[in-house]
Amino acid sequence: MKQIISLLIIALFFAAPAMATQDDELLEKINKLEQQIQELKELKAQQKAGTVKQEQCLKAVGREKFCTCLGESLPREVSFEQYIHTIVTPKDTLGYAGMTAEQQKVIDLTIEVREKCIEKGFFK
């Protein structure tokens, strides 16, 4: 009996590192899956926001290609209402010079998206 217990203890001793390695690998896989789930949730939220922008644009403009482009291309944090405000308001009035570099980037990108989408929605 002592021999069996000794053999079991020895077997567990040698198996422990392998089990720990398997646990580490399993934890790594779980972490990767959690990260992928989070990325999918963010993508879904972005698509939903794009759909809302597209629907609002269609109500206002009525050009499907243009509105699809806006919905897909505007920065996530820019709503359709903010888009309209940004494109109809001069940069000086927006306070562009006093904005952070990130805020200026969003304004510039919004204007660039407008130009791209006008080309797609009205001339192609």
N, C-alpha and C positions, 0 to 999 in steps of 0.2 A: 504494500500500500504506500509506504514511504517513497518507493521508487517511482510509482505512478505520479504522486504529488510532486516529486522532484522533477520528473519529466515535464509535467504540466507547467510548472513554474519556469523551467528553462524555455519551453516552447513559447510561453507568454512573454518572457524576456526578449526573445528574438523576434517575436511577432509585433511587439509594441512599436518599434520604429516604423515598421511597414504600415501599421494601423494609423500612426500619427501622420505619415506621409499621405495616406489615403484621405485622412481627415482634412489635411491642408489642401489637397487637390479638390476635395468636395467643397470646402469653404471658398476656394478660388472660383470654382464653377458657379456657386451660388451668388457670389459677388458679381460675376460677369452677367449672370441672368438678371439680377436686380438692376444693374446698370442698363441693360438692354430694355427692360420693362420701363424704366424711367425715360429713356430716349424715345420709346414708342409713345408714351403718354405725352411728352413734349411735342412730338410730331403731330399727334392727333389734335392737341390744343391749337397748334399753329395752323393746321388745316381748317379747323373750325373757325378760327379767327379770320382766315382768308376767305372762307365761304360767307361769313357775315359781311365783310367788306365788299365782296363781289355782289351780293344781293342788294346792299345799299347803293352801290354804284349803278346797278341795273335800274333801280327805281329812279335814280337821278339822271343818268346819262342814256341808258338804253342801248348801249353798244356792247354786245356780249364779249367779243375778243378783247376789247379794251378793258372791260371790267374783270374778266378772267385774269388778264395780265396783272392788273392792280392787286387783285386778291392774292395772287401767288407771289408777287414781287415786293410789295410794300414791307418795310420792317414790321415785325410782329407788334411792336409797341405803338405803331402809328395806326390809329383808327381811321375810318373813312372821313369822319368829321375833321380830324386833325390834318388829314391829307388836304382836304379842301381849304382849310384855314392856312396851311403852309403854302399852297400854290397861289393863293389869291392875295397874300400879304407880303409886302416887300421885306427883304431880309432885315433892313434897318428897323422896321416897325416890329419885327419879331424879336429884336434884341440880339441878333446873330453875333455881333461883335463881343457881347458879354457872356456868351454861352460857353460851356465847357467844350473841349474838343469832341467828346462823344456826342453831345447834343448837336453840334455843328455837322457832324458826320451823318446823323439821322436826317437833318434838314437837307443836306446835299444829296443823300441817297434818295430821299422822297422826290426831289426835283428830277433826278436822273431817271427814276422809275417812271415818272410822268412822261418824259420824253420818249422813253423806250416803248411804253404802252400806247402812246399816241401813234407811233410808227406802226406797231402791230395791229392796233384796233381800227385804224382809219385808212391806212395806205397799203396794207398787204391783203 
